[in-house]
């Protein structure tokens, strides 16, 4: 029979009263929920040894009760009513892994109102309604933990608000959506266009039937919103994020980036500036020799630049049933350790205590200052100088100009790498360039990130 590790290690005359099992109610038993149940059962003794008490799943809400019963077996109560789990008197912590921002908000707020801790992997819920959820949790003195909401297997939330607590963080940048990283890897490795790479991702289960949140950058923006709040002690600013997905990305630009020594990645970037914080998701060029350029397939990676620790990088699976479960259960272990501890001693929901929140502004798109890649279709190879001259007239610093490698059925293309320039100024320069007689089509423009330490 399993014995509680705290009880078994204490001498008899020092033993405290028995430490009660942490009772968990879970809403959702899909990919993440089923993985969470499996890992809880398989690693029960190790988890209890770390938590100081056992953690037991006592009730689950599911849409398909027959399927849920097949996963859970006997011993776990089932209900079709998620609100019953959220308000159940025998539940200490509610795990919400159903997703969405509508009913999930109601369930989480109901759980908090009934004095229950919450663990969730729902980044959309927190990016959109996090301010309300965290305020309610502070008022009730309960924990809302969400490590599984960002970068899945990578403990980046804990790293930002605990491991790097001594640091002034300068920037955070990450590949934080596995679906788009898989698509970009296929476009590069196999020369596929976007539509073909997406179809392959869907066939393999990396992309949903409706992949909009992934390919339009919205999922990454949800995660970046949480990263920025924890990095800079700022409010959640999802509505202010600049979001660009990969649907308009052309295979020719993937190939041209490689020609110049770069690789295209969908990157979430939060960077502290004098005027506020850049908060943006977009496909960018990263030097092919950089570690971030080596993150392939559905893997995720996050880099953090801070004053004391310097440059740190975190790498791991960006999707998966048990990978997400790892983060969810880590949060449950934290809850088990802190349940009953005064709320003032809890780790703050967003890294800093509410009274110390820094209301940093989000830097507007036009004021973002980075290097850029331009691909300019021209009528003749000799017109490369006209492109460079036009940019020089507009005071755009040019680091490199080259002709793209010839492609069947395509005319000559001039490739330009600029130095750092404000987006607003570059937009005007590209508008002027587009009007030149030498230019034979739309100018493609992408940011370049060096991610230097």
N, C-alpha and C positions, 0 to 999 in steps of 0.2 A: 504493500500500500504506500502511496506517495505521502511523504511528510513535509510540512511547510519547512523550508530551509532555515528560516529565522528561529523557529521553535526547536529544530533538531540540533542547532549549533549552540544554543544558550544553556549554560549550566542550570540545573534544576532550581537552585535557590535564587537565580537571577532572572528566571523566565517571566516576561510580562504576560498580561492577559492575552489570550489567543488573538492573533491578527486575522481579521475577517477577510474572506475572499472578496476580490474586486469583481462585482457582478456587472456584466456587459450586455447591453441590448444593441442589436445591429439592425440598421435599416438598409436593405439591399443585400442580395446574396448572389450577385453576378460574378464577373471576373475577379474583382477585388475582394468582395465579401467571401467568396468561396476560398480564395487563397488565404485570407486572414484566418478563417476557421481551420484550414489544414495546418497552417504553421502554428497556431495556438495549441492544437492537439499534439502535433508531432514534437514540438520543442517545449512542452508544458513545464518540465522540471527546470530547464535552463532559464526559461522566462521567469519562473517563480523565484529562482535563486537570485536573479538580478533585480526583480521588483520588490523582493522581501515579502511577498505574499502571492498566493495563487490568483490567476485571472481566469474567469470562467464565463463563457458565452451562455446566457440563460434564456434569451428570447430573440427571435429574428422576425422582421417584417419582410414579406416577399409577395410579389405579384402572382407567381406560379408556385402555389403551396406544394403541389406534388413534386415538382422538380427540387424545391428546397428540401423537402423531406428526404429525397434521395441523396442529397449532399450531406445533410446534417445527421441523419440517422436518429436514434432515440436520445432523449435527455435534454433536448433544446426545444423550448416551446415555439410554436409558429403562429403567426397572425398575418392577415391581409391588411391590417390597419396600422400604418406606420405611426400614427399618433398614439396608439396604445403603447408602443415601445418608448416613444419620447416621454410619456408621462407615467410609465409603469413604476409603482412604488418599490419594487424589488430590484430596480436597476440603478447602479451608481454612475455609469458612464454610457453615453449613447454614441455609437459609431455610425456615422452617416456616410455611406458609400453608394448611394443611389444616383447622385449627380443632379444637375439642374439648378435653377435659381428661384423657382416658384415654390412648389410644395416643400422643397428642402429647407428653404428659409423658415417656413412655418414650423416644421419639425424641430429644427435646431433652436429656434426661439422658445418653443414650448418646453423642450428639454431643459434649457437654461432657467426658464421661469420656475420649473419644478426642482431647481437646485442640483441638476445633474451636470457633470462635466461632459464635454463633447470632443470627439476625435473625428476629423473629416479629411477626406482626400479631394474635396470639392473646391477646386481653385476658382471656378466661375462664381460660386456662391460668395466666397470671401472677397474676391476682387470687386464684386458689385455691391454686396450687402455687408461687407466686413465691418465697417464702422458701426453699424447698428448691432451686429452680433457681438462684437467685442465690448461695446458699451454695456449691453445687457449682461454679459458675463462678468464684467467688473462690478456691476451693481450687486450681483448675486454671489460674488466671490468664488466663481468656478473657472475652470480651465477650458480653453478652446485650443486644441492642438491640431496641427495640420501639416506635419512633415511630408506626408504622402501627396500633398497637393502640388508640390514643386519638385521636378526632376526625380521623382519616384524613389529609386534606390539610393540616391545621393543625399546624405544628411546635411543639406546646405542651409536649411533654416536654423538648425542647431549650431552650425558652424558660424553663421553670421551673428546670432544674438548671444551665443555663449563662448565659443572658441575664439572669436575675434572681438570680444567685448571691450578689450583695451584699446582698440584701434579707431582712428578716424579713417573711414573707408572712402576711397577716391572714386572707384568705379567697380561695377559688376557687369560682366558680359557672359552670355551663355547660349549654347545650343540647347534649348529647353523644350523642343518638340521633336519626338522621335520620328513621326510620320514624315515631316518635311525633310528631315535629315536623310531618311531612307530614300526619298524621291530624288533629292539632289545628288546623292551618291550614285544612284542608278543613271541619272542624266550624265554624270561625268564618266563613270566606268564603262557604260554600254552605249553611250552616244544617243540615248533615247530623248525624245522631246517630252515636254511636261505631261501631256495627256497619256502617253504610253507608260511613263514611269508611274503616274498615279494609278493607272489601271493595274499595273503589276503590284503596287502597294495594297490595293483593295483585294486582289486575288489572294494575297498572302496573309491578309488579316491585319496589316499594319495601318490601313486607312478604313474609316467607316464608309458605309454606303453613301452618306452625306458627309463629305470631308471638310465642309466649309470652315469650321472653327480652326482646323489644323492648317489648311493650305492658305487661308487668308490671314494667318498670323494672330488670330484672336486668342487661341489657347495659349500661345507664347506670351501674349500681352497680359493675360490673367496672371500667369506665373511671374512675369517681370514686375508687375504691380506689387506683389507680395515681397519679392526680393528687394525692391527699392525701399519699401517701407521699413524692412528690417535692417537694411544697410545704412540708411540715412536718418532713421527716426522720424520719417515723414508720414503724413496721412496716406491712405490708399487713394491713388489718382488714376484709376483705370480709364476714366472718361477722357483724361487729358493725354493719354499715350498716343504717340504717332505710330500707326500700324500699317504695314505693307506686307502682303504675303508673297507667294512665289508663282501665282497663277499667270502672271504676265512675263515671267522669266523665259527667255529663249535659249535653246540649246547652243546657239552661236555664241552667246555671252559666256556660257559655261566653258566652251572650248577656248574662247579668246582670253578668258581669265587665266586658264592653264598656260596658254602661250606666254603670258606676261609674268608667270611665276606665282599665280594666286589661285585660290580655290573659293568657290561661292558657297556660303553658309547662311542659313536664316538665323540671325543673331538677335537676341534681346540685349539691349545696352541701357544701363542706368549709370550716368556719369555726373558727378558733382561739378558744377561750374559756379563762377561768382554770381551769376544771375539766377541760379536755381539748379535744377536737375534735368539733364536730358533723359527722356523716358521714351524709348523707341524700339520697334521691332521692324527689321527689314532684311532682305538679302544683301549681303555685303561681301566684298573681296577680302580674304585673309591670306597672308603670305603662306605659300605652300609648305614652307619649312617650319611654320608655327605649330605647336602642339594642337591648337584648336582645329587646324586644317586636317589633322589625322583622325578626328572623331567621325567615324563612318557608320553607315547603316542606321539603326534606330537608337544608337547610343546617345547619351546626353553628356554635356560637360559645362561646368561653370568656373569662370576665373574671377578672382577678387583681388583688387589692388588696394592695399591699405598701408598706412604710414609705418607701423611698427613691424608687422609680419611680412610686409612686402607683397610679392605676387604669389598667390596660392591658387591651385587648380583642383577641381573635384570632378571625378569621372565615374560614370556608371550607367546601368540600364535605364532607359527613359520610359520604359513601358513593361508590363508584365504582371501577371496575377500575384505571384509570391514576392516579386520585387516590390510592388506597392504594399503588399501585406507587411513586409519588413519594416517599412516606415510607419504604417498604421500601428503595429504592435509596439514599436519603439515609443510612440506617443502614449500608448496604454501603460507601458512600464513607467513613464514619467508621471502619469496620473496616479498610478498605484503608489509611487513613492511620496507624492505630494498631497494626496487626499487627506484632508484634516489639518494640513498646514495652513496657517493664516495667509490669506490672499496676497498680502503685501510681500510675502516671500516667494511667490510664484514667479517664474520667468515671465516678463511682460509679453503680451500677445504679439506685439510688433517690435520687440527688441528694446524699447525704452518705455518707461512708465508714462502714463497718459499725460500727466502734467508737464512732462519734458518734451512732448512732441514738437518737432520743428516744422512749421508750416511752410516748407520750401515750395517755391513756384516751379512749374514745369516749363522748361525752356521751349519757346515756340519753334516750329520746324525751320522757319526762315533764319533763325539765329544759331542753329546747330553748325558747328565749325569742324569739318573733317576733310580728308582727302577724298577724291572721287575717281571713278573710272568712267570714261565716255567711249562709246562706239559710234562713229560718224560715217554713214554710207556716203560715198562720193562718186562722181561720174568717171573720174580718171585718177590713176595712181599719182600723177604729178600734182594733184591738188592737196596733198598732205600739208604743204607749207601754208596754204590759205587757211586751213583749219587752225593751225598753231597761231597764225597771225591774228585771226579773229579773236581767239581767246586772250592773246596778249593785249590787244586793244581794250579788252574789258577787264584788264588787271587780274586775270586768273593765273595763278602760278602753275606752270607746266613743268612736271618732272620728267616725263617720258612721252615720246610720240613714236608710233610704229604702225606699220601696215599689218593688218590681220592676214594670217595664212589664207591662201586661196581656198574657196569652197565651191563645189560644183553648183552652177546656176546662180551664184551670188556675185555681185559686183565688188569693186574694191571697198575696203572698210578701213578707216583710220582709227587707231586705238590711242587714247590719251589717258595718262595718269596725272592728275593734278596734285599740287601741294594742298595744304589745309586752306579752305576757303569757306566763307559763310554760305549756307544753302541759298539764301535769298539772292546774293550776288551771282552765284553760279546759275541759278534759274534764269536770271536776266541774260547772262552770257550765252546760255544754251538757246534761249529764245532768239537772240540775234544770230547765232550760228545757224539755226534752223532756217532762217530766212535767206541765207546766202545761196547764190545760184549754183555753187559747187556742190552743195549738199543734196544727196539724191533720195533721202528718206528720213524717217524719224530717228532722232538721236537717242540712243540708250544711255541711261545714267544710273550708276550704282555707287554707293559709298564704299570707301576702303577703310578697314580698321587694322591698325598695326598691333594692337593689344600689347604694347610694350610695358615692361616692368620698370 
